[in-house]
Amino acid sequence: MATVEERVKAVTANVLKLNIDEIKLSDDFAADLGAESVQSIELVAMFEEEFGIEMDEDAALSVQTVGKAVEFITDVCKQQGVEIEE
Amino acid sequence: MRLVLVDSLFEARSNFYPLSLGRPLWELRAGTSSLADKLISRIQPDDTAYFVPDYMADVYRAQVNEPVNDMAALAGDDLFFVNPVVQADSFKVQAKGASEIGLDEGGVVIYARINKNDVKRLASDDIETFIATAKAKLPNAICELPLWNYTWDLILANSEMITAEFAAIGRNGFEGSLEEPVAVRGSRKDVYIAPRVKVHPMVTIDAEHGPVYIDERVEIHPFTRIEGPCYIGKDSILLGAKCREGNSIGPYCRIGGEVEESIIHGYSNKYHDGFLGHSYVGEWVNLGALTTNSDLKNDYSNVSVMLDGRRAIDTGSTKVGSLIGDHVKTSIGTLLNTGSYLGAMALIMATGKPLPKHIPSFGWFIEGIVTKGFGKGKLYETAKTAMSRRKCEWTPAIQAMWDAVFEMTAPVRNKAIKKGRRTLLK
């Protein structure tokens, strides 16, 4: 199974139409990766689908970087009993 | 005699969604007033008591000066329950007389006249049990009276109601200020312009086919044309609007563009160009520039509406536009299909194509699909801002009511979101 980081990067690359190798954990979704507000909604939706989780919109949309998204999704997966590879 | 209005007498209150999500059925408006105003005017009770769904009780309590969901209000007087969706102008049952429960053929309580001596022996903890006990213990009578069955019934009857109520009110004349030239077509006896109304120059009021009632402090900007029958509620502003026949608007609305045969509740805006026809719009709605709805199908067949997002209901009419819930916001260029349903708090970002016919409450319609968007918290922030601009307060009770609506409407919304996700994943 791919790690959370790999899966987060893959979803981000797919939604934002980027090369996965260019995405770094320190990247800010908006400032560095060019995510517009509508795309951030799509990212949240696709993370939920990828991991089979439910995220609180306000909390999820306040996450700004790829690294923070990995941490946030890892926590949610643990809370909701979803098996992941860290 | 105390009039008692109970929202749960009519089981299918969801027939009036999305408008009844945030208000009791009798607060729906048509003609020149609410359904409650019409029943009270017809029955002339000494006072009124209300029983509403629990989740909206605190909000409604803050809106009226009379008891809400208070069983103690049933004591000490003769009671007259009337189903709130009874058409008031057809209701001719005597409010005073022997105790009697009027039922339609399906057993739905249309009215319940209960003398105060009988009230004592029906005592119970909740209003539903009280009415069920009354139905079991008191004489029943079969009665057939016309009911409002769906929201579009109100839309389709609105012209007639305005005309009848204008005659019943019996006012006409010009008490506000008119800056010439103002053109009045038809008989001036069919026009009433209330005190402190400001009619700017180059306004046409056409009462040839029905009366026009313009209530207090309305402001009508140049190049507005108002065709009767029409009621413009207090403190509304018409901005060069083409206001066709059959509209009930306001209070506190801002209306431009073309509007026809529509009912718009208070504090809603349709500031710019775009057509709204045969539609019912809730409170605190903002329709962005060029928002336009269809109210007639190309093949002239009956319009159907999906109230639950799944089952199409034939309205029986070739003319039905949109049902738009409270706090809905549409973006510029939104195109609404014939018989559209926009749930309460829905936010629409148009794509240039007509929307799906059903957008669930609290749904964010973005890039052609229903999403969770930025969540209900952002919608609440927007609602709070919109209300503060009109010096109204978003209270904890209001938020609790909408939280309950959010939960109630979750199953339909979640299905729509899943459908949208499937589109994204393709």
Contacts between the chains, C-beta under 8 A, distances in Angstrom:
chain1	res1	chain2	res2	distance
A	37	B	374	7.9
A	38	B	349	7.5
A	38	B	366	5.6
A	38	B	367	6.2
A	41	B	364	7.1
A	41	B	366	6.1
A	41	B	371	5.4
A	41	B	372	7.4
A	41	B	373	5.6
A	41	B	374	6.8
A	42	B	367	7.4
A	42	B	371	7.7
A	42	B	424	6.6
A	44	B	372	7.3
A	45	B	371	6.1
A	45	B	372	7.1
A	45	B	417	7.9
A	45	B	420	7.8
A	45	B	421	5.9
A	45	B	424	6.4
A	46	B	424	6.8
A	49	B	421	5.7
A	49	B	424	7.8
A	49	B	425	6.5
A	56	B	375	7.4
A	57	B	372	5.5
A	57	B	373	7.3
A	57	B	374	5.9
A	57	B	375	2.9
A	57	B	376	7.9
A	57	B	377	7.1
A	57	B	378	7.9
A	58	B	374	7.7
A	58	B	375	5.5
A	58	B	377	4.8
A	58	B	378	7.8
A	61	B	374	6.0
A	61	B	375	7.5
